[in-house]
Amino acid sequence: MSGSKGNLEVLSLEMSSIDIAVGMLYKNFLGDVGPAVRPTSVGIAITKQFGIKVITLLWLSYFNDTAE
């Protein structure tokens, strides 16, 4: 059972890294982040611009942490 918990922690860390990367990609190359930006819009924009299929991620935490 402890192995499963460790695997979940690693997966959580990897997803957090992906969220940060997607957030940086959007903010640095596609535009500013404002209240009208939605996860679906980010996914569509990244797919169109870079050909990367974005599955819904918890990327808002990145923007909330870097908003100031």
PyMOL Python script that loads the backbone (N, CA, C, O; Angstrom):
from pymol import cmd

cmd.read_pdbstr("""\
ATOM      1  N   MET A   1       0.809  -1.196   0.000  1.00  0.00           N
ATOM      2  CA  MET A   1       0.000   0.000   0.000  1.00  0.00           C
ATOM      3  C   MET A   1       0.860   1.270   0.000  1.00  0.00           C
ATOM      4  O   MET A   1       0.502   2.252  -0.651  1.00  0.00           O
ATOM      5  N   SER A   2       1.988   1.264   0.721  1.00  0.00           N
ATOM      6  CA  SER A   2       2.811   2.466   0.769  1.00  0.00           C
ATOM      7  C   SER A   2       3.398   2.790  -0.600  1.00  0.00           C
ATOM      8  O   SER A   2       3.641   3.958  -0.904  1.00  0.00           O
ATOM      9  N   GLY A   3       3.632   1.763  -1.439  1.00  0.00           N
ATOM     10  CA  GLY A   3       4.108   2.005  -2.795  1.00  0.00           C
ATOM     11  C   GLY A   3       3.104   2.785  -3.611  1.00  0.00           C
ATOM     12  O   GLY A   3       3.477   3.655  -4.397  1.00  0.00           O
ATOM     13  N   SER A   4       1.828   2.478  -3.429  1.00  0.00           N
ATOM     14  CA  SER A   4       0.778   3.198  -4.150  1.00  0.00           C
ATOM     15  C   SER A   4       0.744   4.665  -3.738  1.00  0.00           C
ATOM     16  O   SER A   4       0.569   5.547  -4.578  1.00  0.00           O
ATOM     17  N   LYS A   5       0.911   4.921  -2.455  1.00  0.00           N
ATOM     18  CA  LYS A   5       0.914   6.301  -1.973  1.00  0.00           C
ATOM     19  C   LYS A   5       2.095   7.061  -2.565  1.00  0.00           C
ATOM     20  O   LYS A   5       1.958   8.217  -2.966  1.00  0.00           O
ATOM     21  N   GLY A   6       3.245   6.414  -2.618  1.00  0.00           N
ATOM     22  CA  GLY A   6       4.429   7.039  -3.211  1.00  0.00           C
ATOM     23  C   GLY A   6       4.226   7.345  -4.681  1.00  0.00           C
ATOM     24  O   GLY A   6       4.629   8.404  -5.161  1.00  0.00           O
ATOM     25  N   ASN A   7       3.596   6.413  -5.405  1.00  0.00           N
ATOM     26  CA  ASN A   7       3.322   6.633  -6.822  1.00  0.00           C
ATOM     27  C   ASN A   7       2.380   7.811  -7.023  1.00  0.00           C
ATOM     28  O   ASN A   7       2.553   8.591  -7.960  1.00  0.00           O
ATOM     29  N   LEU A   8       1.386   7.945  -6.153  1.00  0.00           N
ATOM     30  CA  LEU A   8       0.455   9.070  -6.261  1.00  0.00           C
ATOM     31  C   LEU A   8       1.159  10.394  -5.996  1.00  0.00           C
ATOM     32  O   LEU A   8       0.853  11.401  -6.633  1.00  0.00           O
ATOM     33  N   GLU A   9       2.098  10.393  -5.060  1.00  0.00           N
ATOM     34  CA  GLU A   9       2.846  11.616  -4.770  1.00  0.00           C
ATOM     35  C   GLU A   9       3.704  12.020  -5.962  1.00  0.00           C
ATOM     36  O   GLU A   9       3.797  13.203  -6.291  1.00  0.00           O
ATOM     37  N   VAL A  10       4.333  11.040  -6.611  1.00  0.00           N
ATOM     38  CA  VAL A  10       5.148  11.316  -7.794  1.00  0.00           C
ATOM     39  C   VAL A  10       4.270  11.840  -8.921  1.00  0.00           C
ATOM     40  O   VAL A  10       4.628  12.808  -9.592  1.00  0.00           O
ATOM     41  N   LEU A  11       3.113  11.199  -9.133  1.00  0.00           N
ATOM     42  CA  LEU A  11       2.187  11.639 -10.172  1.00  0.00           C
ATOM     43  C   LEU A  11       1.709  13.061  -9.897  1.00  0.00           C
ATOM     44  O   LEU A  11       1.616  13.878 -10.813  1.00  0.00           O
ATOM     45  N   SER A  12       1.409  13.350  -8.644  1.00  0.00           N
ATOM     46  CA  SER A  12       0.970  14.696  -8.275  1.00  0.00           C
ATOM     47  C   SER A  12       2.062  15.718  -8.571  1.00  0.00           C
ATOM     48  O   SER A  12       1.772  16.798  -9.086  1.00  0.00           O
ATOM     49  N   LEU A  13       3.301  15.393  -8.255  1.00  0.00           N
ATOM     50  CA  LEU A  13       4.423  16.287  -8.524  1.00  0.00           C
ATOM     51  C   LEU A  13       4.602  16.493 -10.022  1.00  0.00           C
ATOM     52  O   LEU A  13       4.840  17.615 -10.471  1.00  0.00           O
ATOM     53  N   GLU A  14       4.488  15.407 -10.807  1.00  0.00           N
ATOM     54  CA  GLU A  14       4.625  15.519 -12.255  1.00  0.00           C
ATOM     55  C   GLU A  14       3.514  16.389 -12.838  1.00  0.00           C
ATOM     56  O   GLU A  14       3.778  17.213 -13.714  1.00  0.00           O
ATOM     57  N   MET A  15       2.282  16.222 -12.371  1.00  0.00           N
ATOM     58  CA  MET A  15       1.173  17.034 -12.864  1.00  0.00           C
ATOM     59  C   MET A  15       1.384  18.497 -12.496  1.00  0.00           C
ATOM     60  O   MET A  15       1.060  19.388 -13.282  1.00  0.00           O
ATOM     61  N   SER A  16       1.923  18.750 -11.312  1.00  0.00           N
ATOM     62  CA  SER A  16       2.205  20.117 -10.901  1.00  0.00           C
ATOM     63  C   SER A  16       3.232  20.748 -11.842  1.00  0.00           C
ATOM     64  O   SER A  16       3.091  21.911 -12.221  1.00  0.00           O
ATOM     65  N   SER A  17       4.249  20.000 -12.215  1.00  0.00           N
ATOM     66  CA  SER A  17       5.267  20.495 -13.145  1.00  0.00           C
ATOM     67  C   SER A  17       4.669  20.773 -14.511  1.00  0.00           C
ATOM     68  O   SER A  17       5.021  21.761 -15.155  1.00  0.00           O
ATOM     69  N   ILE A  18       3.769  19.911 -14.956  1.00  0.00           N
ATOM     70  CA  ILE A  18       3.099  20.111 -16.242  1.00  0.00           C
ATOM     71  C   ILE A  18       2.240  21.363 -16.185  1.00  0.00           C
ATOM     72  O   ILE A  18       2.234  22.153 -17.130  1.00  0.00           O
ATOM     73  N   ASP A  19       1.515  21.554 -15.089  1.00  0.00           N
ATOM     74  CA  ASP A  19       0.681  22.750 -14.933  1.00  0.00           C
ATOM     75  C   ASP A  19       1.523  24.013 -15.060  1.00  0.00           C
ATOM     76  O   ASP A  19       1.134  24.959 -15.744  1.00  0.00           O
ATOM     77  N   ILE A  20       2.664  24.023 -14.408  1.00  0.00           N
ATOM     78  CA  ILE A  20       3.541  25.190 -14.450  1.00  0.00           C
ATOM     79  C   ILE A  20       4.051  25.414 -15.864  1.00  0.00           C
ATOM     80  O   ILE A  20       4.084  26.550 -16.337  1.00  0.00           O
ATOM     81  N   ALA A  21       4.452  24.339 -16.548  1.00  0.00           N
ATOM     82  CA  ALA A  21       4.958  24.461 -17.915  1.00  0.00           C
ATOM     83  C   ALA A  21       3.890  24.989 -18.860  1.00  0.00           C
ATOM     84  O   ALA A  21       4.169  25.859 -19.685  1.00  0.00           O
ATOM     85  N   VAL A  22       2.669  24.475 -18.750  1.00  0.00           N
ATOM     86  CA  VAL A  22       1.575  24.940 -19.605  1.00  0.00           C
ATOM     87  C   VAL A  22       1.255  26.397 -19.299  1.00  0.00           C
ATOM     88  O   VAL A  22       1.030  27.189 -20.214  1.00  0.00           O
ATOM     89  N   GLY A  23       1.234  26.752 -18.027  1.00  0.00           N
ATOM     90  CA  GLY A  23       0.975  28.137 -17.648  1.00  0.00           C
ATOM     91  C   GLY A  23       2.028  29.083 -18.196  1.00  0.00           C
ATOM     92  O   GLY A  23       1.696  30.153 -18.706  1.00  0.00           O
ATOM     93  N   MET A  24       3.292  28.701 -18.097  1.00  0.00           N
ATOM     94  CA  MET A  24       4.374  29.533 -18.617  1.00  0.00           C
ATOM     95  C   MET A  24       4.291  29.644 -20.131  1.00  0.00           C
ATOM     96  O   MET A  24       4.488  30.725 -20.684  1.00  0.00           O
ATOM     97  N   LEU A  25       4.001  28.541 -20.803  1.00  0.00           N
ATOM     98  CA  LEU A  25       3.877  28.538 -22.257  1.00  0.00           C
ATOM     99  C   LEU A  25       2.799  29.515 -22.700  1.00  0.00           C
ATOM    100  O   LEU A  25       3.012  30.312 -23.614  1.00  0.00           O
ATOM    101  N   TYR A  26       1.655  29.453 -22.055  1.00  0.00           N
ATOM    102  CA  TYR A  26       0.553  30.356 -22.414  1.00  0.00           C
ATOM    103  C   TYR A  26       0.926  31.809 -22.135  1.00  0.00           C
ATOM    104  O   TYR A  26       0.783  32.674 -23.000  1.00  0.00           O
ATOM    105  N   LYS A  27       1.397  32.062 -20.944  1.00  0.00           N
ATOM    106  CA  LYS A  27       1.672  33.443 -20.530  1.00  0.00           C
ATOM    107  C   LYS A  27       2.793  34.072 -21.356  1.00  0.00           C
ATOM    108  O   LYS A  27       2.693  35.236 -21.745  1.00  0.00           O
ATOM    109  N   ASN A  28       3.857  33.318 -21.628  1.00  0.00           N
ATOM    110  CA  ASN A  28       5.021  33.867 -22.313  1.00  0.00           C
ATOM    111  C   ASN A  28       4.852  33.981 -23.821  1.00  0.00           C
ATOM    112  O   ASN A  28       5.446  34.867 -24.435  1.00  0.00           O
ATOM    113  N   PHE A  29       4.059  33.107 -24.432  1.00  0.00           N
ATOM    114  CA  PHE A  29       4.007  33.076 -25.884  1.00  0.00           C
ATOM    115  C   PHE A  29       2.650  33.402 -26.491  1.00  0.00           C
ATOM    116  O   PHE A  29       2.574  33.734 -27.674  1.00  0.00           O
ATOM    117  N   LEU A  30       1.580  33.315 -25.712  1.00  0.00           N
ATOM    118  CA  LEU A  30       0.255  33.505 -26.293  1.00  0.00           C
ATOM    119  C   LEU A  30      -0.476  34.727 -25.773  1.00  0.00           C
ATOM    120  O   LEU A  30      -1.426  35.179 -26.411  1.00  0.00           O
ATOM    121  N   GLY A  31      -0.077  35.270 -24.662  1.00  0.00           N
ATOM    122  CA  GLY A  31      -0.758  36.467 -24.194  1.00  0.00           C
ATOM    123  C   GLY A  31      -0.821  36.585 -22.694  1.00  0.00           C
ATOM    124  O   GLY A  31      -0.377  35.715 -21.945  1.00  0.00           O
ATOM    125  N   ASP A  32      -1.392  37.695 -22.289  1.00  0.00           N
ATOM    126  CA  ASP A  32      -1.524  37.995 -20.877  1.00  0.00           C
ATOM    127  C   ASP A  32      -2.642  37.164 -20.264  1.00  0.00           C
ATOM    128  O   ASP A  32      -3.480  36.602 -20.970  1.00  0.00           O
ATOM    129  N   VAL A  33      -2.639  37.099 -18.968  1.00  0.00           N
ATOM    130  CA  VAL A  33      -3.650  36.337 -18.251  1.00  0.00           C
ATOM    131  C   VAL A  33      -4.593  37.325 -17.587  1.00  0.00           C
ATOM    132  O   VAL A  33      -4.169  38.182 -16.811  1.00  0.00           O
ATOM    133  N   GLY A  34      -5.862  37.198 -17.894  1.00  0.00           N
ATOM    134  CA  GLY A  34      -6.869  38.065 -17.302  1.00  0.00           C
ATOM    135  C   GLY A  34      -8.055  37.242 -16.850  1.00  0.00           C
ATOM    136  O   GLY A  34      -8.063  36.022 -17.012  1.00  0.00           O
ATOM    137  N   PRO A  35      -9.057  37.894 -16.286  1.00  0.00           N
ATOM    138  CA  PRO A  35     -10.213  37.164 -15.759  1.00  0.00           C
ATOM    139  C   PRO A  35     -11.025  36.446 -16.833  1.00  0.00           C
ATOM    140  O   PRO A  35     -11.773  35.521 -16.520  1.00  0.00           O
ATOM    141  N   ALA A  36     -10.890  36.858 -18.099  1.00  0.00           N
ATOM    142  CA  ALA A  36     -11.660  36.224 -19.171  1.00  0.00           C
ATOM    143  C   ALA A  36     -11.007  34.938 -19.677  1.00  0.00           C
ATOM    144  O   ALA A  36     -11.628  34.186 -20.429  1.00  0.00           O
ATOM    145  N   VAL A  37      -9.766  34.679 -19.274  1.00  0.00           N
ATOM    146  CA  VAL A  37      -9.059  33.486 -19.743  1.00  0.00           C
ATOM    147  C   VAL A  37      -9.603  32.265 -19.024  1.00  0.00           C
ATOM    148  O   VAL A  37      -9.663  32.234 -17.795  1.00  0.00           O
ATOM    149  N   ARG A  38      -9.994  31.271 -19.783  1.00  0.00           N
ATOM    150  CA  ARG A  38     -10.555  30.030 -19.246  1.00  0.00           C
ATOM    151  C   ARG A  38      -9.681  28.853 -19.665  1.00  0.00           C
ATOM    152  O   ARG A  38      -8.997  28.933 -20.685  1.00  0.00           O
ATOM    153  N   PRO A  39      -9.689  27.756 -18.897  1.00  0.00           N
ATOM    154  CA  PRO A  39      -8.882  26.587 -19.260  1.00  0.00           C
ATOM    155  C   PRO A  39      -9.120  26.114 -20.690  1.00  0.00           C
ATOM    156  O   PRO A  39      -8.174  25.726 -21.376  1.00  0.00           O
ATOM    157  N   THR A  40     -10.364  26.140 -21.146  1.00  0.00           N
ATOM    158  CA  THR A  40     -10.657  25.701 -22.506  1.00  0.00           C
ATOM    159  C   THR A  40      -9.970  26.607 -23.519  1.00  0.00           C
ATOM    160  O   THR A  40      -9.438  26.126 -24.519  1.00  0.00           O
ATOM    161  N   SER A  41      -9.977  27.902 -23.272  1.00  0.00           N
ATOM    162  CA  SER A  41      -9.322  28.849 -24.178  1.00  0.00           C
ATOM    163  C   SER A  41      -7.826  28.590 -24.254  1.00  0.00           C
ATOM    164  O   SER A  41      -7.235  28.654 -25.331  1.00  0.00           O
ATOM    165  N   VAL A  42      -7.221  28.301 -23.124  1.00  0.00           N
ATOM    166  CA  VAL A  42      -5.786  28.023 -23.085  1.00  0.00           C
ATOM    167  C   VAL A  42      -5.477  26.781 -23.904  1.00  0.00           C
ATOM    168  O   VAL A  42      -4.545  26.777 -24.709  1.00  0.00           O
ATOM    169  N   GLY A  43      -6.263  25.724 -23.697  1.00  0.00           N
ATOM    170  CA  GLY A  43      -6.043  24.487 -24.447  1.00  0.00           C
ATOM    171  C   GLY A  43      -6.167  24.694 -25.940  1.00  0.00           C
ATOM    172  O   GLY A  43      -5.339  24.197 -26.702  1.00  0.00           O
ATOM    173  N   ILE A  44      -7.178  25.414 -26.370  1.00  0.00           N
ATOM    174  CA  ILE A  44      -7.387  25.680 -27.797  1.00  0.00           C
ATOM    175  C   ILE A  44      -6.233  26.504 -28.362  1.00  0.00           C
ATOM    176  O   ILE A  44      -5.710  26.193 -29.431  1.00  0.00           O
ATOM    177  N   ALA A  45      -5.840  27.547 -27.650  1.00  0.00           N
ATOM    178  CA  ALA A  45      -4.760  28.415 -28.125  1.00  0.00           C
ATOM    179  C   ALA A  45      -3.441  27.660 -28.245  1.00  0.00           C
ATOM    180  O   ALA A  45      -2.731  27.818 -29.238  1.00  0.00           O
ATOM    181  N   ILE A  46      -3.106  26.850 -27.258  1.00  0.00           N
ATOM    182  CA  ILE A  46      -1.853  26.094 -27.301  1.00  0.00           C
ATOM    183  C   ILE A  46      -1.899  25.061 -28.416  1.00  0.00           C
ATOM    184  O   ILE A  46      -0.903  24.864 -29.111  1.00  0.00           O
ATOM    185  N   THR A  47      -3.034  24.400 -28.600  1.00  0.00           N
ATOM    186  CA  THR A  47      -3.166  23.416 -29.672  1.00  0.00           C
ATOM    187  C   THR A  47      -2.980  24.089 -31.032  1.00  0.00           C
ATOM    188  O   THR A  47      -2.258  23.567 -31.881  1.00  0.00           O
ATOM    189  N   LYS A  48      -3.613  25.225 -31.249  1.00  0.00           N
ATOM    190  CA  LYS A  48      -3.500  25.924 -32.534  1.00  0.00           C
ATOM    191  C   LYS A  48      -2.088  26.446 -32.783  1.00  0.00           C
ATOM    192  O   LYS A  48      -1.564  26.310 -33.888  1.00  0.00           O
ATOM    193  N   GLN A  49      -1.477  27.033 -31.775  1.00  0.00           N
ATOM    194  CA  GLN A  49      -0.174  27.664 -31.952  1.00  0.00           C
ATOM    195  C   GLN A  49       0.974  26.661 -32.036  1.00  0.00           C
ATOM    196  O   GLN A  49       1.874  26.818 -32.861  1.00  0.00           O
ATOM    197  N   PHE A  50       0.947  25.635 -31.191  1.00  0.00           N
ATOM    198  CA  PHE A  50       2.093  24.744 -31.070  1.00  0.00           C
ATOM    199  C   PHE A  50       1.813  23.313 -31.504  1.00  0.00           C
ATOM    200  O   PHE A  50       2.736  22.499 -31.552  1.00  0.00           O
ATOM    201  N   GLY A  51       0.570  22.986 -31.819  1.00  0.00           N
ATOM    202  CA  GLY A  51       0.229  21.620 -32.216  1.00  0.00           C
ATOM    203  C   GLY A  51       0.289  20.641 -31.057  1.00  0.00           C
ATOM    204  O   GLY A  51       0.463  19.440 -31.263  1.00  0.00           O
ATOM    205  N   ILE A  52       0.146  21.149 -29.840  1.00  0.00           N
ATOM    206  CA  ILE A  52       0.179  20.307 -28.642  1.00  0.00           C
ATOM    207  C   ILE A  52      -1.248  20.144 -28.146  1.00  0.00           C
ATOM    208  O   ILE A  52      -1.932  21.133 -27.883  1.00  0.00           O
ATOM    209  N   LYS A  53      -1.701  18.909 -28.015  1.00  0.00           N
ATOM    210  CA  LYS A  53      -3.047  18.653 -27.511  1.00  0.00           C
ATOM    211  C   LYS A  53      -3.022  18.779 -25.996  1.00  0.00           C
ATOM    212  O   LYS A  53      -2.333  18.018 -25.317  1.00  0.00           O
ATOM    213  N   VAL A  54      -3.769  19.734 -25.469  1.00  0.00           N
ATOM    214  CA  VAL A  54      -3.809  19.966 -24.030  1.00  0.00           C
ATOM    215  C   VAL A  54      -5.078  19.364 -23.457  1.00  0.00           C
ATOM    216  O   VAL A  54      -6.187  19.701 -23.872  1.00  0.00           O
ATOM    217  N   ILE A  55      -4.900  18.477 -22.506  1.00  0.00           N
ATOM    218  CA  ILE A  55      -6.017  17.902 -21.770  1.00  0.00           C
ATOM    219  C   ILE A  55      -6.224  18.789 -20.549  1.00  0.00           C
ATOM    220  O   ILE A  55      -5.261  19.343 -20.018  1.00  0.00           O
ATOM    221  N   THR A  56      -7.446  18.927 -20.106  1.00  0.00           N
ATOM    222  CA  THR A  56      -7.748  19.810 -18.979  1.00  0.00           C
ATOM    223  C   THR A  56      -6.796  19.557 -17.816  1.00  0.00           C
ATOM    224  O   THR A  56      -6.694  18.439 -17.311  1.00  0.00           O
ATOM    225  N   LEU A  57      -6.114  20.594 -17.410  1.00  0.00           N
ATOM    226  CA  LEU A  57      -5.153  20.523 -16.307  1.00  0.00           C
ATOM    227  C   LEU A  57      -5.540  21.544 -15.251  1.00  0.00           C
ATOM    228  O   LEU A  57      -6.330  22.453 -15.506  1.00  0.00           O
ATOM    229  N   LEU A  58      -4.986  21.386 -14.085  1.00  0.00           N
ATOM    230  CA  LEU A  58      -5.219  22.360 -13.013  1.00  0.00           C
ATOM    231  C   LEU A  58      -4.181  23.468 -13.128  1.00  0.00           C
ATOM    232  O   LEU A  58      -3.327  23.618 -12.253  1.00  0.00           O
ATOM    233  N   TRP A  59      -4.253  24.235 -14.193  1.00  0.00           N
ATOM    234  CA  TRP A  59      -3.246  25.238 -14.478  1.00  0.00           C
ATOM    235  C   TRP A  59      -3.524  26.570 -13.804  1.00  0.00           C
ATOM    236  O   TRP A  59      -2.632  27.417 -13.747  1.00  0.00           O
ATOM    237  N   LEU A  60      -4.708  26.781 -13.299  1.00  0.00           N
ATOM    238  CA  LEU A  60      -5.030  28.075 -12.700  1.00  0.00           C
ATOM    239  C   LEU A  60      -4.169  28.392 -11.488  1.00  0.00           C
ATOM    240  O   LEU A  60      -3.921  29.563 -11.198  1.00  0.00           O
ATOM    241  N   SER A  61      -3.709  27.370 -10.777  1.00  0.00           N
ATOM    242  CA  SER A  61      -2.872  27.616  -9.608  1.00  0.00           C
ATOM    243  C   SER A  61      -1.593  28.339 -10.010  1.00  0.00           C
ATOM    244  O   SER A  61      -1.079  29.156  -9.246  1.00  0.00           O
ATOM    245  N   TYR A  62      -1.077  28.048 -11.194  1.00  0.00           N
ATOM    246  CA  TYR A  62       0.127  28.734 -11.659  1.00  0.00           C
ATOM    247  C   TYR A  62      -0.145  30.226 -11.809  1.00  0.00           C
ATOM    248  O   TYR A  62       0.641  31.056 -11.353  1.00  0.00           O
ATOM    249  N   PHE A  63      -1.268  30.564 -12.451  1.00  0.00           N
ATOM    250  CA  PHE A  63      -1.583  31.961 -12.673  1.00  0.00           C
ATOM    251  C   PHE A  63      -1.872  32.676 -11.362  1.00  0.00           C
ATOM    252  O   PHE A  63      -1.485  33.832 -11.191  1.00  0.00           O
ATOM    253  N   ASN A  64      -2.539  32.013 -10.445  1.00  0.00           N
ATOM    254  CA  ASN A  64      -2.842  32.628  -9.156  1.00  0.00           C
ATOM    255  C   ASN A  64      -1.569  32.915  -8.376  1.00  0.00           C
ATOM    256  O   ASN A  64      -1.480  33.928  -7.682  1.00  0.00           O
ATOM    257  N   ASP A  65      -0.577  32.026  -8.486  1.00  0.00           N
ATOM    258  CA  ASP A  65       0.680  32.204  -7.766  1.00  0.00           C
ATOM    259  C   ASP A  65       1.542  33.301  -8.373  1.00  0.00           C
ATOM    260  O   ASP A  65       2.340  33.915  -7.665  1.00  0.00           O
ATOM    261  N   THR A  66       1.398  33.562  -9.681  1.00  0.00           N
ATOM    262  CA  THR A  66       2.274  34.523 -10.344  1.00  0.00           C
ATOM    263  C   THR A  66       1.569  35.819 -10.705  1.00  0.00           C
ATOM    264  O   THR A  66       2.138  36.650 -11.412  1.00  0.00           O
ATOM    265  N   ALA A  67       0.356  36.005 -10.241  1.00  0.00           N
ATOM    266  CA  ALA A  67      -0.439  37.171 -10.637  1.00  0.00           C
ATOM    267  C   ALA A  67       0.138  38.486 -10.120  1.00  0.00           C
ATOM    268  O   ALA A  67      -0.094  39.539 -10.714  1.00  0.00           O
ATOM    269  N   GLU A  68       0.865  38.437  -9.052  1.00  0.00           N
ATOM    270  CA  GLU A  68       1.369  39.688  -8.458  1.00  0.00           C
ATOM    271  C   GLU A  68       2.727  40.051  -8.960  1.00  0.00           C
ATOM    272  O   GLU A  68       3.282  41.073  -8.556  1.00  0.00           O
TER     273      GLU A  68
END
""", "prot")
cmd.dss("prot")
cmd.show_as("cartoon", "prot")
cmd.util.cbc("prot")
cmd.orient("prot")
